[in-house]
Amino acid sequence: MRIGSAAQFGPVARGFVIGGVLAWAFVTLFPFYWTFVTSFKNLRIIVGGPTYFPFIDFQPSVHGWVELFTGVRGNMFKNLANSTIVGVSAAVVATLFGTMAAYALARYRFRVPLLAGLAFAVIAIGGYVALTELGMGRFGAISLAFAVALATSIVLGNLKLPGPLLGNEDIIFWFISQRMFPPIVSAFALFLLYSEFGKAGFKMTDTYLGLTLCYVAFSLPIVVWLMRDFFEALPPEVEEAAIVDDVPVWRIFLQIVLPMVMPGLAATFMITLAFVWNEYLFALFLTNTQWQTLPILVASQISQRGDEWWALSTAALTAIVPMMLVVWLLGRLMRSGLMLGSIK
């Protein structure tokens, strides 16, 4: 049965539809309004009871905004710059490499022996334990064991080994399984790993490189998972025709395939950027002062005197508004056809 327009429904049905839309809009928009209003309150107004309308229920105060922009509540501009630099860098790198991996998984058939994967795990873990027992430092043991395990698994992957073979679906599941671990486990393990790098003279905690690499690693599964569906939805006939005309694979990918999936690429980039922008736990574990992001600034507004809601609201709005502007801008570009011009 085809669903018609709203005009085809009776007045009662239209009333229910309009009422549902308005109720959903209220549930969605009221938290933003309440946060905005609270940012113009102070302690006396908040403890005096709920107030909803500025200049009617209460006299607004810019005390919270002044404290935020003058640095009393932390270096907001530095945290904003850190979030922007790390977020954009991680989203670009993760989208770039994840898109290439997703295209390979969508268009090529992989068969990886299970024994190759097991050999990597055994050699990496066993080699690290054995090397540390022999007196080698942890950093050297990790590096050497990982390099030997990776080289061995690549060699074994090209051999015809007995046992089951892992296909594309298994590889995709492996990517997605990276997000099944509790974040606190991954954050603590990554902090220990970065600490070992620091002891060896390679500082990774509280650095741009360390935080960006962390976010790239944990964003890749989402990018691969989303982009693979976009690539599989494309008809392969266009690529096959280009192959017949002896067009290189890299040109097919860059000049034919990518323009056709540009809307999906933009959506994936926005999702990745939103994940990195709002992430708190890894930034808490891996930064101290130099590269703290906006979520750390928001959490720091809770003082020993209790929850200072006006400070929390101003910091939260500072973190929310930039992402809303990015989504609005990219949405306009997609709707106006600037990013959809290649799709006819």
N, C-alpha and C positions, 0 to 999 in steps of 0.2 A: 504494500500500500504506500502510495506516495504522500509525503507530508506536504501539505499546502501552506500558504501564507497565513499570517495571523488574522487577516480579514475574513478567511473562510470559517473561522471558529465563531461560536456564539458569544454573546456578551459575557456570560458567566465564565466561559473558558478563557476569554481574553482577560477578564479580571483576575483570574487565578495566575495566568502567565505574567501579567504586569505586576501583580502583588509579589510573586516569587522573585522576579527580577529586582524589584525594589528592596525586598528583604535581603537578597544576596548582596546587593550593592551596599546596603547599610552595614551588614556584617563585615564586608571587605574594607570599606572606607572609614568606618568609625574609629578603628585603632589608629589610623593615620591622623585623623582629626584630633583624637584625644592626646596623642603624642605631641602634636603641634601646639595644642592649647596648653598642655602641661609645661611645655618649654618656656612659657611666658608667666609662670607662677613662681612663687617663692615659698619659703617654709611656712609663713603665717597663713597664706591662702590655702595651702595644701592641708594643714592640720585643722583648718576651720571647717572642713567638710567639702563634699563634691561641688564643683562649680563648672559650668559648661560653656558659657558665652562670655568672651572678653568684652569689657566696657559695660556689660549688663550685670553679670554675676560678680565680677571682680575687675580690679584695675590691673591690666597687664604690666609685667615687669620684664625688662631685658637683662636682668642681673645674670641669669644663667648663660645667655649668649655672650655677654661681656667677659665673663670668667673664661668661657671656652676660647674665644678669639684672642684674648690677651695672654693666654698661657697659664692661667691660674689652675686650670683643670687638666693640664698636660699640653704637650706640643701638638695641637690638632693638625696644623699644616704639614708637619713632618710625617705624622701617621697617615694623613691623606695621601701624601706623595708616595710613601712606602706602599700603601695598598694599591695605588694606581700603577706604579712601576712593576711590582711583583705580580699583580693580578694580570695586567696586560701581557707581560712577558711569558708567564706560565700558560695563559690561555692560548697565545699565539703558537708557542712551541708545542704544546700538547695537541692542539688542533692540527698543526702541520704534520707531525709524525703519526698521530692517530688516524688522520685521513688517509695517509699512504698505506698504513697497515690495514685499515678497513677495506680499501680498494683491493688490495692483494687477497684478502680473505673472501671478498665478494666475487672475484673474477678468476681466481686460480685455486686449484685443488691441492691441498697439502696432505701429506701422509708422514707423520713423525712417529718413529718407533717409541713405544712406551719405555723400553729399556734405556733409550737415550736420555729421557727425562729423569728416570730413576738414577742413572749414572751421574747426572749433574748434581742431584741432591746428595748422593752418597759421597761423591768426591769433594764437593764443596764443604759439607759439614764434617766429614771424617778427616779431610785434609786440614781444615782449620784446627780441629782438636789435636791431631797428630803434630802439627807444626808448633803449636803453643806448648805442647808437652816437651818438645825438643828444645825449647828455650827461645824460639823466635817471638818477636813482639806481635801483639795482636793485629796491628795495622798491616804489617808485612804478611802475617799468616792469612788474614782475610783476602788481601790482594792476590797473593800467589794461589791460594786454594780456589778462588773464584775464576782466575784466568785459566788454570789447568782444567777446572770443571767445564768451563764454557767451551774451550777448544776440544775437549774430549767429546762432549755432547754433540758438537757440530759434526765431527768426524763420524760418530756413531749414527747420527741422523741421516747420513748419506749412504749407509750400508743397509743391506737387507738382513735385518735381525729378526729372530723368531719372536713370537708374541704379538699382542694386539697393536694396531696402528691408531694413532690419534689423528682425527680429521679436523676439518674447519670448525665444526660445531664444538668439538672438545677444546680447541684453541680459544674460541670465543668464551666458552664457559670458564676457562682458566683466567682470561682477562677479567671477567665479571667477578670471579671468586676473590680477586684482590680486595674488593670492597666489602666482603663479608666479615672480615676481621673487625673486632671492636676497635674503634679509632685509638683508644687509650693504649692498646697493646702496640699498635704500629708506631704511635708517637713516642712511646718509651723506648722501643727498640731503635728507632731512628735517632733518638737523642744519644743513646749509648754508642751507636755507630759514628755519629758526628763527633762525639767526645774522643773516640779513638783516633779519628782523623786529626783532631786538634792536638793530641799528644804527639802525633808524628810530624807536626809542624804545618798541617793544612787546616786552617781555621774554617769551620763550616757553620758552627752555631753563631747566631746573630749576624749573618751575612746575607747579602743579596743572592749569591749563588746557592747557598745551602737551602734557603727557604724556597727559592724558585724551583730547584730540582725536586724538592719534596712535593710541591704542588703539581709539577709536571707528571711525576710518577703516579700520583693518586688521581689525576684527571684523565690519564690515558684510557683506562677501561671505559669510562663514560663516552669518550669521543669515539673509540673503536665500535662500541655497541651501537651508538646512534647512527654514525655515518655508514656502517655496513648496511643498515636497512635502506638508507637513501640510495646507495649504489645498486643494491639488488632490485630496487624499484625501476631502474633505468632499463630501457630495452637494449640488449647487447648488439643489435643489428648495426647501429651506427659505428660502434667500435670495430666490429668485424669488417665493415666496409673500409674503414681506415686501414686496417691490417692488410687487406687485399691490395690497397694502394701503396703498401710498403711505408706507411707512416710509423715513425719510431714510437715505442710504447710511452716514453716520457712526454711526447707531444700529444698523444691521444689523451693521456691523463690530464695534462695542464690546459690544453686548448679545446678539448671536446668534452671531457667528462666533468671537470670542475665547474665550468660555466653552467652546466645543466643541473648541478646540485648546489648551486650557490645559495639558494634559500635555506636548505638544510645545513649548509656549512655555517651560515650566519647564525642560525638558531643554536647549533652546537657550540659555537664560539660564545654566545650569550650565556648559555647554561654553564659552560666551563668557567667563564669569568665570574658569574654569580656565585658558583661554588667557592672559588678562590677568594672572592671579595668578602664573603660572609664567614669563612673558616676561622675558627677560634683556637682549637686545641693545639694544632701543630705550631701556630704562631706563639702560643703560650709556652710550649716546650722548647722551641728552637730559637727564640729571640729573647734579648734582655733589655736593651735600650735603643740600639741603633736602627733596627729594622722592625720595630713593633708596628702592627697594623691597626686599622680602625676598630676591629672587634676588641682588641686589647684596651684601647682608649675607652670604649663604651663600658667595659667591665670594670675599669679602674675608677669609675665615678661612684662606686659603692664604697663609702668611707666607714671609719669606725663609728661615726655618729649615726649610721643607719643608711637607708636608701634615700638618697637625695634625688627625688624624681625629676625635678627641673633640670638637673645636670645630666641625668640619664637620657632625658628626652632630647635635649639639645645635641648630645653626642650621637644618639640614635638617628636623628634626622640628618646629621652630617654624613652618616654612613649610608642612609637609604637614598637620599636625593640623587647622588651621582649615578647609581645604578638605574634609577628610574629614568634619568635623562638618556643614558645609553640605550636602554630598551626602547624608549620613545623614538630616538633618532634612527636606530636600525630598523624599527618597525615602519617608519615613514619611508625609508629608502626602499624597503621591500615592497611596500604598497604602491609606491610611485613608479615602480618598474625599473629603477636603476640597477637593482640586483636580480631582476627577473627578465631582463631584456633578451637573454639568450634562449628563453623558453617560449616557444610559440604554441 
